[in-house]
Amino acid sequence: MSTAVRPHHDAPAGSTSKGFNFAENNFDLIRLVAASEVAIRHAVHHLSPERESGPLFWLLDFIPGVPVFFFLSGFLISRSWERSPSIPNYARNRFLRLVPALWLCTGLTVVMLFGTGYLTSAEWQPRQLLAWLACQATVLQFWNPDFLRGFGCGAVNGSLWTISVEIQFYCALVLLYLGLRPLGARRFNAAVLAMVIIFGAANQWKVDVQSALDGALGSEIAGKLFFVSFIPWIYMFLLGVIAQRHASSIVPWALRHRWAIIGSTAGAIIACKYGFGLPLGNYLPAPLILLLGLCVLSLAYSAPGLSQRILRGNDCSYGVYIYHMPIVNLAIWYGGSGSMWAIVLSLAATALVAVLSWRFVERPFLRRKRDALRTPGA
């Protein structure tokens, strides 16, 4: 299969282009920081919400984890597709990245629910548990049945809604490249930019759209499905695609102006929160996502050996992200609410489980990827 639209950079994935090497970066470290931001916020919010203030949370406002993940996903996944536009390889590689650890997380969650005795006291039917397991293991991770509402915060692993969104991104990327193939590179980029504007508006109008959908159908289901669809989020992913397709010019420019970009991003976040009263977190306007993406790229390619020196090729960010909420809910079940020690122990346990998952599950499966941008080392 030939590539739908040729990238602007025809060099191999690890080649040097205009002063930077695409493959030598700090993305592992950036992803770990982003995942840690999400884990810390959730742990504090659910275990001790009165602590959601102070210097730490002020600093976390500058590290919006989910938008960083979505932007980097567009940047790296589009590069992977352009490098090897084979649907079987693409599907295999995406499966190996997401699913083995996700299935392990699901299995451990079930063990936790039985081990704590929750499922022996709750009213449930085997078919309900099987349906939930099927959703967790496929593409409907956002569904949390009523019989699990009594455990922890009420959502056993609420963070997994982004996995469903990511899978939608993966499918949309293939359709995007194949569908826009006749347009050529310039029109392809113009079409993607138009989508960024349209879907970026959908994110900003998310609350209004959800309310309209709920009102039209007389229930909250439509609004909830809109929230977990790709529609309000894909503009972040598409900005990553655009940045990747122009990386040979954007990255060197970002490196030359890194301090101005970092300062502008910080200033924009402060202005949005304190000047205009806009919500931050996952709901960032497209211009701010663009600044954030430039900031991420400038940090990724500044001192590009930093991530390797610190992490030694280990990428535990996915594990931190998917395991932290079951562990937080376990702490809530055992009475950890209001305890700083419960927060610390939950985060420490998350780190330990993430390391073990990487070592014994994720890394062995990732080594089976074909035509990957990189292969995890020993």
C-alpha positions in Angstrom: 0.0 0.0 0.0 1.4 3.4 -0.9 1.3 6.3 1.5 -1.7 8.5 1.2 0.1 11.8 1.3 3.9 12.0 1.3 5.4 13.7 4.4 7.3 16.9 3.9 10.3 15.1 5.3 11.4 12.1 3.3 14.2 11.1 5.5 14.0 8.0 7.7 12.6 8.3 11.2 16.0 8.4 12.9 17.7 10.8 10.5 18.9 14.3 11.2 17.0 17.1 9.5 18.0 20.7 9.7 19.9 20.3 12.9 17.7 17.8 14.9 17.3 14.1 15.0 13.7 13.0 15.1 14.4 9.8 17.0 16.5 11.5 19.7 14.1 13.2 22.0 12.7 13.5 25.5 9.1 12.2 24.8 9.3 9.4 27.3 10.1 11.9 30.1 7.5 14.3 29.0 4.8 11.6 28.9 5.9 10.5 32.4 5.5 14.0 33.7 2.1 14.3 32.0 0.9 11.0 33.4 2.1 11.9 36.9 0.2 15.2 36.7 -3.0 13.3 36.0 -2.3 10.7 38.8 -1.4 13.4 41.4 -4.6 15.4 40.6 -6.8 12.4 40.8 -5.2 11.1 44.0 -5.6 14.4 45.8 -9.0 15.1 44.4 -10.5 11.8 45.5 -8.5 11.2 48.7 -8.1 14.7 50.2 -9.8 17.4 48.1 -9.2 20.1 50.6 -5.5 19.9 49.6 -6.3 21.0 46.0 -4.5 24.3 46.4 -1.1 25.7 47.0 2.1 25.8 45.0 2.0 22.2 43.8 -1.4 22.6 42.2 -0.5 26.0 40.8 2.5 24.3 39.1 0.3 21.4 37.8 -1.8 24.0 35.9 1.2 24.3 33.5 1.3 20.6 32.8 -2.1 19.6 31.4 -1.6 15.9 31.1 -4.4 14.8 28.7 -3.9 17.6 26.1 -0.1 16.8 26.1 -0.9 13.1 25.5 -3.4 13.8 22.7 -1.0 16.3 20.9 2.0 13.8 21.2 -0.2 11.0 20.0 -1.0 12.9 16.8 2.7 13.9 16.3 4.1 10.3 16.8 1.3 8.2 15.4 1.1 10.2 12.1 4.9 9.8 11.8 4.5 6.1 12.3 1.9 5.8 9.6 3.8 7.9 7.1 6.9 5.8 7.7 5.0 2.5 7.2 1.5 3.0 5.8 0.4 -0.6 6.2 -2.9 -1.1 7.9 -2.0 -4.6 9.3 1.3 -3.3 10.7 -0.4 -0.2 12.0 -3.2 -2.1 13.7 -0.7 -4.6 15.2 1.5 -1.9 16.6 -1.4 0.0 18.1 -2.7 -3.2 19.7 0.7 -4.0 21.2 1.0 -0.5 22.6 -2.4 -0.4 24.3 -4.0 -3.7 24.9 -1.6 -6.1 26.8 -1.2 -3.7 29.8 -4.9 -2.7 29.5 -5.9 -6.3 29.8 -3.6 -6.8 32.8 -5.0 -3.7 34.4 -8.5 -5.1 33.9 -7.5 -8.5 35.4 -5.9 -6.9 38.4 -9.0 -4.7 38.9 -11.2 -7.7 39.0 -8.9 -9.4 41.5 -9.0 -6.3 43.6 -12.8 -6.2 43.6 -13.0 -9.8 44.7 -10.1 -9.5 47.1 -11.6 -6.6 49.0 -14.9 -8.5 49.3 -16.8 -5.8 47.4 -18.2 -8.2 44.9 -19.4 -10.6 47.6 -21.6 -7.8 49.1 -22.7 -6.0 46.0 -25.7 -7.2 44.0 -24.6 -8.2 40.5 -25.2 -10.8 37.9 -22.4 -12.7 36.0 -23.6 -11.2 32.7 -23.1 -7.7 34.1 -19.6 -8.4 35.1 -18.8 -10.1 31.7 -20.3 -7.1 29.9 -18.1 -4.7 31.9 -15.0 -6.8 31.2 -15.8 -6.9 27.5 -16.1 -3.1 27.5 -12.9 -2.7 29.5 -11.0 -5.0 27.1 -12.2 -3.4 23.9 -13.3 0.2 23.1 -15.9 1.1 25.7 -13.7 1.7 28.7 -15.8 4.7 29.8 -18.8 2.5 30.8 -19.1 2.0 34.5 -22.2 -0.1 35.5 -24.3 0.7 38.5 -23.2 -2.4 40.5 -19.7 -0.9 40.7 -20.8 2.6 41.8 -20.3 1.7 45.5 -16.6 1.0 45.2 -14.2 3.9 45.9 -15.2 7.1 44.2 -17.9 5.4 42.2 -15.9 4.9 39.0 -13.4 2.0 39.2 -11.1 3.4 36.6 -12.6 6.6 35.2 -9.4 7.7 33.6 -9.7 5.0 30.9 -12.2 7.1 28.9 -9.2 8.6 27.1 -8.2 5.1 25.9 -11.5 4.9 24.0 -10.8 8.3 22.5 -7.3 7.3 21.5 -8.6 4.2 19.7 -11.0 6.5 17.8 -8.0 8.7 16.9 -6.2 5.7 15.5 -9.1 4.8 13.2 -9.7 8.5 12.2 -6.0 8.9 11.2 -6.2 6.0 8.7 -9.4 7.4 7.2 -7.9 10.8 7.1 -4.9 9.8 5.1 -6.7 7.5 2.8 -9.6 9.8 2.3 -7.5 12.9 1.5 -5.0 11.1 -0.7 -6.2 12.7 -3.9 -5.8 16.3 -2.6 -2.0 16.5 -2.4 0.1 17.8 0.5 -1.0 21.4 0.5 -4.7 20.7 0.4 -4.3 17.9 2.8 -2.8 20.3 5.3 -5.5 22.9 4.7 -8.2 20.3 5.2 -6.6 19.2 8.5 -6.3 22.8 9.7 -10.0 23.4 8.9 -10.8 20.3 11.0 -8.8 21.8 13.9 -10.9 24.9 13.8 -14.2 23.1 13.6 -13.4 20.5 16.3 -11.7 23.0 18.5 -14.9 25.0 18.5 -16.7 21.7 19.5 -14.5 21.5 22.5 -15.2 25.0 23.6 -18.9 24.5 23.1 -18.9 21.1 24.7 -21.2 22.0 27.5 -23.7 23.7 25.2 -23.6 20.8 22.7 -24.1 18.2 25.5 -27.0 20.2 26.9 -28.6 20.5 23.5 -28.2 16.8 22.8 -29.6 15.8 26.2 -32.6 18.2 25.7 -33.3 16.9 22.2 -33.3 13.2 23.3 -34.7 13.7 26.8 -31.8 12.0 28.5 -28.1 12.5 29.5 -26.9 9.6 27.4 -26.3 11.6 24.2 -24.3 14.2 26.0 -22.1 11.6 27.8 -21.4 9.8 24.5 -20.5 13.1 22.9 -17.9 13.7 25.7 -16.2 10.3 25.2 -16.3 10.6 21.4 -13.4 11.9 19.4 -15.3 15.1 18.4 -14.4 17.4 21.3 -10.8 16.2 21.5 -9.4 15.4 18.0 -8.3 19.0 17.3 -5.4 18.4 19.8 -4.5 15.2 17.9 -4.7 16.9 14.5 -2.5 19.8 15.7 0.1 17.1 16.5 -0.3 15.7 13.0 0.3 19.1 11.4 3.3 19.7 13.6 4.8 16.4 12.6 4.3 17.0 8.9 6.2 20.2 9.2 8.6 19.1 11.9 11.7 19.8 9.8 11.0 23.5 10.0 8.9 23.8 13.1 11.3 21.9 15.5 14.4 24.0 14.6 12.3 27.2 14.9 11.0 26.1 18.3 14.5 25.3 19.5 15.7 28.7 18.5 12.8 30.4 20.3 12.3 27.9 23.2 12.4 30.5 26.0 10.0 32.8 24.3 7.7 29.9 23.6 7.8 28.6 27.2 7.2 32.1 28.6 4.3 32.7 26.2 2.7 29.4 27.1 3.0 30.1 30.8 1.6 33.6 30.3 -1.3 32.3 28.2 -2.2 29.7 30.9 -2.1 32.4 33.6 -4.2 34.8 31.4 -6.8 32.1 30.7 -7.2 31.1 34.3 -6.8 34.3 36.2 -7.6 36.9 33.5 -10.5 35.4 31.6 -11.6 32.9 34.1 -11.5 30.1 31.5 -11.5 26.5 32.7 -8.1 24.8 32.2 -7.5 21.1 32.6 -8.6 19.2 29.5 -10.6 22.1 28.0 -8.0 24.3 26.3 -8.7 26.5 23.3 -6.9 25.6 20.1 -4.4 28.5 20.2 -3.3 27.5 23.6 -2.9 23.9 22.5 -0.7 25.2 19.7 1.5 27.1 22.1 1.6 24.0 24.4 2.6 21.8 21.5 5.4 24.1 20.5 6.5 24.2 24.1 6.5 20.3 24.3 8.5 20.1 21.0 11.1 22.6 22.2 11.5 20.7 25.5 11.6 17.3 23.7 14.5 18.3 21.5 16.4 20.4 24.0 19.1 18.3 25.6 17.6 15.3 23.8 19.7 12.7 25.8 18.1 13.8 29.1 15.3 11.3 29.0 17.6 8.4 28.2 20.0 9.4 31.0 17.1 9.5 33.6 14.9 6.7 32.4 17.4 4.4 30.6 14.9 3.7 27.9 12.1 2.7 30.3 8.7 4.2 29.4 6.3 3.8 32.4 4.0 6.6 31.6 1.2 4.4 30.2 1.3 2.3 33.4 1.1 5.3 35.6 -1.9 6.5 33.7 -4.0 3.3 33.6 -3.2 1.8 37.1 -3.4 4.9 39.3 -7.2 5.1 39.7 -7.8 1.5 40.8 -5.1 2.0 43.4 -6.7 5.3 44.6 -10.1 3.6 44.8 -8.5 0.8 46.8 -7.2 3.4 49.3 -10.7 5.0 49.5 -12.2 1.5 50.2 -9.8 1.0 53.1 -10.6 4.4 54.7 -7.7 6.5 53.3 -9.9 9.5 52.6 -8.4 12.6 54.2 -5.0 11.1 54.8 -1.9 12.5 53.2 -0.2 9.2 53.7 -2.9 7.5 51.6 -2.0 9.9 48.8 1.7 9.2 49.1 1.3 5.4 49.3 -1.2 5.4 46.4 1.2 7.2 44.2 4.2 5.0 45.3 2.1 1.9 44.6 1.2 3.2 41.2 4.8 3.8 40.4 5.8 0.3 41.5 3.0 -1.4 39.5 3.8 0.7 36.5 7.5 -0.3 36.6 6.6 -4.0 36.9 4.0 -3.7 34.1 6.7 -2.1 31.8 9.3 -4.7 32.7 7.2 -7.8 32.4 4.3 -6.9 30.1 4.7 -3.8 28.0 8.3 -3.9 26.9 8.2 -7.6 25.9 5.1 -7.0 23.7 6.5 -3.7 22.3 9.5 -5.6 21.0 7.2 -7.5 18.7 6.2 -4.3 16.8 7.0 -4.1 13.1 8.4 -1.1 11.4 8.2 0.8 14.7 9.7 4.2 15.2 11.9 2.6 17.9 12.2 -0.8 19.7 12.6 -0.8 23.5 16.1 -1.7 24.5 17.2 -4.2 27.1 
